[in-house]
Amino acid sequence: MMNDSLQYPTLARLLAINNRVHDLENQLLRESVPTTALLNQSSIETAPLNRIAEMQAEIDQGVRASLVTCWMGVVDDD
């Protein structure tokens, strides 16, 4: 059971994390994936950086932060 003094801050933190992860997922869906046919040496040097791996890592970090937040918000009654 969640301690009353931790309940609202925990829920607020979970909501903030969830919103951030949702925003990252939307950004990820809009990110274009370069095809190997278009990637030659000159285009690699001038192509904009693809952030897919970075966004996936941030999403994973958000999921872990949510789990830790839930875990920290649970009070062990034993």
BELZIHU-V854241 format. One record per residue. N is the residue number from 1. D_LAST is the distance of its C-alpha to the last C-alpha in Angstrom with 2 decimals. Layout:
# BELZIHU-V854241
((N;D_LAST) (N;D_LAST))
This chain:
# BELZIHU-V854241
((1;11.15) (2;13.36) (3;13.60) (4;17.07) (5;18.39) (6;17.81) (7;18.90) (8;22.66) (9;23.05) (10;21.00) (11;23.17) (12;26.26) (13;25.57) (14;25.04) (15;28.27) (16;30.15) (17;29.14) (18;30.02) (19;33.36) (20;34.18) (21;33.51) (22;35.58) (23;38.39) (24;38.37) (25;38.57) (26;41.56) (27;43.21) (28;42.70) (29;44.46) (30;47.42) (31;47.79) (32;50.85) (33;50.83) (34;53.92) (35;55.80) (36;57.18) (37;60.67) (38;60.55) (39;59.15) (40;61.96) (41;62.17) (42;63.66) (43;61.27) (44;58.22) (45;59.39) (46;59.99) (47;57.23) (48;54.40) (49;51.07) (50;48.83) (51;45.25) (52;43.65) (53;41.72) (54;40.64) (55;39.45) (56;37.57) (57;35.80) (58;34.92) (59;33.59) (60;31.41) (61;30.15) (62;29.38) (63;27.41) (64;25.34) (65;24.90) (66;23.70) (67;21.06) (68;19.88) (69;20.01) (70;17.85) (71;15.30) (72;15.43) (73;15.22) (74;11.90) (75;9.01) (76;5.57) (77;3.82) (78;0.00))
